[in-house]
Amino acid sequence: MTSYERVLNVFKHQKVDKIPVYHIGFSSKIASLLLGREAYIGGGIQQWREAKALWEGEEAHKEFLQRSLQDALEIAEILDMDIVRASYWRLPIKPAKKIDEYTFLYGDENNWHIRRFNPITETFEIVQQYPSKIERSFEDIERDLEKKEEEIEKYNPTHEDFSDVLMALKLLNNRRALRVAAGGLQIPLDTIWLEAIYLRPDLIERYINIQVEKAIKDINFLSAIGVKLVFGGGDLANDKGPIYSPDVFRRFLLPGIKRVTELCHRLGLFYLFGSDGNLWPIGKELFEDSGIDGYYEIDRRAGMDLKKLRSQFPRLTLIGNISSHTLHTGSKYEVIEETLDCIDTAREFGGIIVGCSNYIVPQTPIENLLAMVETIRKYR
């Protein structure tokens, strides 16, 4: 089987020749160690690289995109992953000002923020903004929503919007499956938005509807160019459970997820939902009632167990469950034990794609990473 055939068979719950593999994401430092050179892969570091490229001009930005795609494809080849992530974190907005090598300003005098890159953690975080999160009001959110509603009404995805996807599809030529980010649905976890759930639920409904409308347009476009796997969702939980109640999930998010999933199914696509944390309190609603095809970022340390998930939701395809925390802080033997547990479960129950559930952080010991990789190679 090709990797592409293997992955589609897993989603169709058919037999495969060997257990498929996919690791959710890599820091630039770890990917660079694997490639033997600086890798244009990662989280905040890719956003900073894109800021620099956009500031330097069109050619620099074009080179950034080409190199990012090349490195993403190469890391998948080296690790023999069955799913390819062609694009890592993006911030395709040209900064208004370069403050120093690591710091850029975005926006205008009425609404701006400053981002600073940290080479150690590879983050590119907002360090100052106006108005501040504390100062933001429901009126501010309403103005933002009005603007977004106007934008989404005019929005129609183009080949330029998904140029990395188109190029990846061409280069892969159905040898490996392609992960495409679309259909993101979530309630922002900022305080003002959580307050809006109860004080201004109309704002939440409007925001979810904007996301759904964008998802519908994107998915129709992606289907036409040959995409099969839509990686959507959005963080909504911590180790203790969802940030908001199951009733809130059922009221606001579940109808939108159903609409997106139903569209994917009509078009012959598979829709996956990703979130860290303990999702058991909304397990039936998210993993069964919504109709989603797959679940990724499966958080072992928050109690999301592969065997339990497989027994309760037999039609759900599961991706991951090797903990990035174990890779980062555990011993080599703990990594091997966890990896073997995932492989054994996948072999016994099927419908599972083995890999690290989340971002492999820069401080991860290389011997732990290699222990996971070699164990998968030997026993998959």
Secondary structure, DSSP 8 states (H G I E B T S, - for coil): --HHHHHHHHHTT---SS--B---EE-HHHHHHHHTS--S--SHHHHHHHHHHHHH-HHHHHHHHHHHHHHHHHHHHHTT-SEEE----------SEEEETTEEEEEETTEEEEEEEETTTTEEEEEEEES-TTT--HHHHHHHHHHHHHHHHH----TTTTHHHHHHHHHHTTSSEEEEEEEE-----SHHHHHHHHH-HHHHHHHHHHHHHHHHHHHHHHHHHT--EEEEE---EETTEESS-HHHIIIIIHHHHHHHHHHHHHHT-EEEEE--S--GGGHHIIIIIT--SEEES--GGGT--HHHHHHH-TT-EEE--B-HHHHHHS-HHHHHHHHHHHHHHHHHH-SEEBSBSSEE-TT--HHHHHHHHHHHHHH-
